Structures are given as C-alpha cells and as structure tokens.
Amino acid sequence: MKILLDENVTHDLRHEITGHDCETVAYRGWRGIKNGELLQFAAAEGFDALVTNDTNLPYQQSQRNLPIAVIVLKAPSNDFEDIRPLVPKLLAAPDDLPKCRVTVVA
C-alpha cells in the first residue's frame, strides 16, 4: 500500500510503517494544501491512503467523493509517544481499504 502522511502527523511515524511505501506531505512539497485538493493530488500520484490526525476531516469531506482511503489517528496528541501505540492497529488495517471510506484508528 502507498501511504501519504498528512502534515499534522509526525514524520517519525513513517519509520514505523513497515511493509508499505510511505511518504510525507512535506516531502512531496504539498504542505499547506487544503484537504480536498490534497486528496486529489494524492490519488493522481497513486497513493492508496492518507493518514491524518485531523479528526474533523470526515466532516469536511464527502466520504462518497473520497478518491483514496483516509485513516484518522485518534490519539491524545500529535506527539510520537501518543501515536506510536496506534501503529499495530494501523498496520492491521487491510491493504485493500476501500475508497470513499474513513477508518478511525484509536
């Protein structure tokens, strides 16, 4: 699975996501791009999923129009120490997550 980490997700997480191609929004030069446009860019570049800490994203985007899967990490903060315990659940997400769907990992 080709995964894009949103700019609100610590870059350290990419080292924990093993077995997948993982890049960050910053690496792609997409910092500051709004969610809808970001999802379109990611889909055009072949990404399968966006991982974000933005718990409001499901309410800002119509799920039926999502071009890629979205995985929302629900942690007490964006700090790596708070997100790291979610990695096993994140890695357990199926490789064939459907588009038009938001999956919450908590």
Backbone as CSV, one residue per row, in Angstrom:
resi,resn,N_x,N_y,N_z,CA_x,CA_y,CA_z,C_x,C_y,C_z
1,MET,0.847,-1.168,0.000,0.000,0.000,0.000,0.899,1.239,0.000
2,LYS,0.511,2.232,-0.767,1.235,3.501,-0.826,0.492,4.495,0.066
3,ILE,1.179,4.946,1.130,0.553,5.758,2.169,1.160,7.150,2.200
4,LEU,0.300,8.149,2.327,0.728,9.537,2.482,0.413,9.979,3.904
5,LEU,1.428,10.498,4.608,1.226,11.035,5.950,0.931,12.518,5.848
6,ASP,-0.187,12.929,6.402,-0.596,14.327,6.399,0.425,15.162,7.175
7,GLU,0.419,16.473,6.947,1.398,17.335,7.601,1.196,17.414,9.108
8,ASN,0.045,17.003,9.623,-0.189,17.027,11.064,0.238,15.728,11.753
9,VAL,0.819,14.812,11.001,1.307,13.543,11.543,2.829,13.626,11.635
10,THR,3.374,13.253,12.786,4.817,13.299,12.970,5.545,12.465,11.911
11,HIS,6.624,13.021,11.393,7.399,12.332,10.355,8.007,11.034,10.870
12,ASP,8.222,10.950,12.189,8.793,9.735,12.771,7.928,8.506,12.507
13,LEU,6.658,8.713,12.275,5.747,7.590,12.053,6.103,6.810,10.791
14,ARG,6.684,7.475,9.802,6.982,6.773,8.544,7.975,5.630,8.745
15,HIS,8.829,5.739,9.759,9.794,4.672,10.041,9.134,3.467,10.710
16,GLU,7.960,3.673,11.275,7.232,2.608,11.968,6.294,1.842,11.031
17,ILE,5.973,2.432,9.899,5.032,1.806,8.963,5.832,0.913,8.015
18,THR,6.031,-0.309,8.447,6.848,-1.243,7.683,5.985,-2.000,6.676
19,GLY,6.609,-2.399,5.595,5.907,-3.182,4.583,5.055,-2.362,3.638
20,HIS,5.146,-1.037,3.741,4.370,-0.148,2.887,5.265,0.982,2.393
21,ASP,4.926,1.532,1.254,5.601,2.716,0.731,4.962,3.918,1.421
22,CYS,5.745,4.670,2.179,5.190,5.745,2.995,5.964,7.044,2.761
23,GLU,5.242,8.103,2.422,5.838,9.421,2.213,5.057,10.455,3.007
24,THR,5.671,11.613,3.201,5.008,12.688,3.937,4.579,13.795,2.983
25,VAL,3.588,14.559,3.424,3.125,15.718,2.659,4.285,16.690,2.453
26,ALA,5.104,16.886,3.497,6.237,17.811,3.398,7.236,17.346,2.339
27,TYR,7.540,16.048,2.314,8.480,15.515,1.326,7.980,15.766,-0.094
28,ARG,6.687,15.650,-0.283,6.082,15.868,-1.595,5.984,17.343,-1.969
29,GLY,6.217,18.238,-0.996,6.090,19.672,-1.266,4.653,20.145,-1.271
30,TRP,3.776,19.418,-0.579,2.350,19.721,-0.580,1.889,20.374,0.717
31,ARG,2.824,20.843,1.520,2.464,21.476,2.797,1.553,22.675,2.543
32,GLY,0.491,22.812,3.338,-0.418,23.946,3.225,-1.575,23.739,2.263
33,ILE,-1.570,22.633,1.530,-2.659,22.358,0.586,-3.872,21.852,1.372
34,LYS,-5.028,22.379,1.065,-6.268,22.000,1.761,-6.637,20.543,1.477
35,ASN,-7.399,19.947,2.387,-7.700,18.513,2.334,-8.256,18.021,1.004
36,GLY,-9.265,18.682,0.462,-9.868,18.211,-0.786,-8.870,18.147,-1.923
37,GLU,-8.101,19.211,-2.086,-7.091,19.251,-3.144,-5.969,18.257,-2.856
38,LEU,-5.588,18.134,-1.591,-4.542,17.191,-1.203,-4.945,15.762,-1.557
39,LEU,-6.176,15.404,-1.282,-6.657,14.063,-1.613,-6.624,13.821,-3.119
40,GLN,-6.950,14.828,-3.906,-6.901,14.701,-5.371,-5.459,14.518,-5.846
41,PHE,-4.524,15.314,-5.307,-3.105,15.176,-5.661,-2.607,13.776,-5.307
42,ALA,-2.958,13.324,-4.097,-2.502,12.013,-3.641,-3.020,10.901,-4.554
43,ALA,-4.276,10.978,-4.931,-4.853,9.969,-5.826,-4.151,9.984,-7.178
44,ALA,-3.891,11.174,-7.697,-3.232,11.299,-9.002,-1.814,10.735,-8.979
45,GLU,-1.183,10.742,-7.805,0.178,10.221,-7.670,0.206,8.759,-7.233
46,GLY,-0.951,8.120,-7.197,-1.016,6.690,-6.923,-1.053,6.288,-5.462
47,PHE,-1.309,7.233,-4.572,-1.422,6.871,-3.161,-2.736,6.129,-2.926
48,ASP,-2.691,5.169,-2.008,-3.874,4.387,-1.657,-4.598,4.955,-0.444
49,ALA,-3.839,5.615,0.446,-4.441,6.106,1.687,-3.714,7.337,2.203
50,LEU,-4.472,8.181,2.878,-3.939,9.330,3.611,-4.113,9.030,5.087
51,VAL,-3.019,9.152,5.856,-3.080,9.004,7.308,-3.010,10.400,7.899
52,THR,-3.976,10.734,8.751,-4.077,12.076,9.302,-4.469,12.035,10.775
53,ASN,-4.181,13.128,11.478,-4.667,13.317,12.847,-5.880,14.228,12.859
54,ASP,-6.314,14.671,11.703,-7.416,15.623,11.579,-8.747,14.900,11.783
55,THR,-9.248,14.929,13.014,-10.499,14.231,13.317,-11.709,14.930,12.707
56,ASN,-11.523,16.130,12.186,-12.622,16.845,11.527,-12.729,16.510,10.039
57,LEU,-11.706,15.902,9.476,-11.699,15.621,8.037,-12.937,14.852,7.579
58,PRO,-13.398,13.839,8.325,-14.596,13.125,7.860,-15.827,14.017,7.739
59,TYR,-15.849,15.111,8.479,-16.997,16.014,8.439,-16.822,17.120,7.402
60,GLN,-15.587,17.287,6.922,-15.288,18.333,5.946,-15.357,17.824,4.511
61,GLN,-15.225,16.521,4.336,-15.187,15.927,3.003,-16.319,14.914,2.865
62,SER,-16.970,14.926,1.738,-17.994,13.922,1.468,-17.305,12.577,1.268
63,GLN,-17.636,11.608,2.106,-16.958,10.317,2.022,-17.182,9.631,0.687
64,ARG,-18.331,9.836,0.096,-18.577,9.155,-1.182,-17.733,9.730,-2.315
65,ASN,-17.138,10.903,-2.096,-16.289,11.522,-3.114,-14.800,11.374,-2.827
66,LEU,-14.449,10.642,-1.776,-13.034,10.482,-1.452,-12.344,9.655,-2.535
67,PRO,-11.255,10.170,-3.116,-10.572,9.427,-4.172,-9.644,8.341,-3.640
68,ILE,-9.292,8.412,-2.353,-8.450,7.396,-1.717,-9.008,7.140,-0.318
69,ALA,-8.532,6.076,0.316,-8.937,5.795,1.691,-8.304,6.821,2.626
70,VAL,-8.989,7.111,3.713,-8.476,8.026,4.730,-8.455,7.279,6.057
71,ILE,-7.313,7.347,6.740,-7.167,6.739,8.057,-6.913,7.863,9.052
72,VAL,-7.821,8.019,10.004,-7.700,9.061,11.028,-7.142,8.428,12.296
73,LEU,-6.013,8.958,12.762,-5.424,8.506,14.016,-6.028,9.317,15.152
74,LYS,-6.629,8.637,16.095,-7.255,9.324,17.228,-6.393,9.066,18.459
75,ALA,-5.560,10.052,18.782,-4.634,9.952,19.908,-4.782,11.201,20.774
76,PRO,-4.299,11.141,22.017,-4.401,12.303,22.897,-3.701,13.548,22.351
77,SER,-2.647,13.345,21.563,-1.929,14.470,20.961,-1.262,13.994,19.677
78,ASN,-0.581,14.895,18.997,0.151,14.551,17.780,1.576,14.110,18.078
79,ASP,1.939,14.039,19.357,3.286,13.624,19.738,3.502,12.158,19.380
80,PHE,4.720,11.856,18.969,5.063,10.500,18.566,4.763,9.491,19.678
81,GLU,5.020,9.869,20.928,4.786,8.954,22.050,3.309,8.572,22.169
82,ASP,2.424,9.481,21.783,0.989,9.193,21.837,0.502,8.426,20.609
83,ILE,1.169,8.621,19.492,0.752,7.973,18.244,1.353,6.578,18.096
84,ARG,2.542,6.385,18.612,3.233,5.107,18.435,2.406,3.895,18.873
85,PRO,1.653,3.959,19.987,0.842,2.792,20.365,-0.232,2.422,19.333
86,LEU,-0.557,3.329,18.430,-1.567,3.047,17.407,-0.994,2.303,16.198
87,VAL,0.332,2.215,16.115,0.973,1.616,14.939,0.495,0.187,14.677
88,PRO,0.426,-0.706,15.682,-0.055,-2.062,15.375,-1.451,-2.076,14.750
89,LYS,-2.352,-1.230,15.243,-3.700,-1.167,14.663,-3.658,-0.581,13.257
90,LEU,-2.787,0.395,13.056,-2.634,0.990,11.725,-2.128,-0.054,10.738
91,LEU,-1.141,-0.830,11.154,-0.586,-1.864,10.278,-1.566,-3.010,10.050
92,ALA,-2.511,-3.188,10.964,-3.509,-4.251,10.812,-4.615,-3.870,9.837
93,ALA,-4.685,-2.586,9.480,-5.698,-2.155,8.504,-5.446,-2.905,7.200
94,PRO,-6.483,-3.394,6.579,-6.294,-4.172,5.351,-5.667,-3.352,4.233
95,ASP,-4.869,-4.027,3.420,-4.210,-3.368,2.290,-5.204,-2.895,1.241
96,ASP,-6.395,-3.415,1.278,-7.389,-3.048,0.268,-8.507,-2.192,0.870
97,LEU,-8.120,-1.219,1.702,-9.125,-0.306,2.255,-9.900,0.325,1.111
98,PRO,-11.205,0.353,1.223,-11.989,0.927,0.129,-11.869,2.444,0.064
99,LYS,-11.894,2.954,-1.161,-12.007,4.397,-1.344,-13.371,4.799,-0.803
100,CYS,-13.586,6.068,-0.663,-14.881,6.563,-0.167,-15.149,6.109,1.261
101,ARG,-14.084,5.915,2.030,-14.281,5.464,3.404,-13.229,6.070,4.312
102,VAL,-13.658,6.472,5.492,-12.752,6.942,6.531,-12.691,5.863,7.601
103,THR,-11.485,5.446,7.951,-11.269,4.469,9.008,-10.608,5.183,10.173
104,VAL,-11.152,5.033,11.365,-10.573,5.648,12.559,-9.786,4.585,13.312
105,VAL,-8.531,4.909,13.628,-7.676,4.030,14.416,-7.478,4.709,15.763
106,ALA,-7.943,4.049,16.816,-7.858,4.644,18.163,-7.293,3.640,19.151
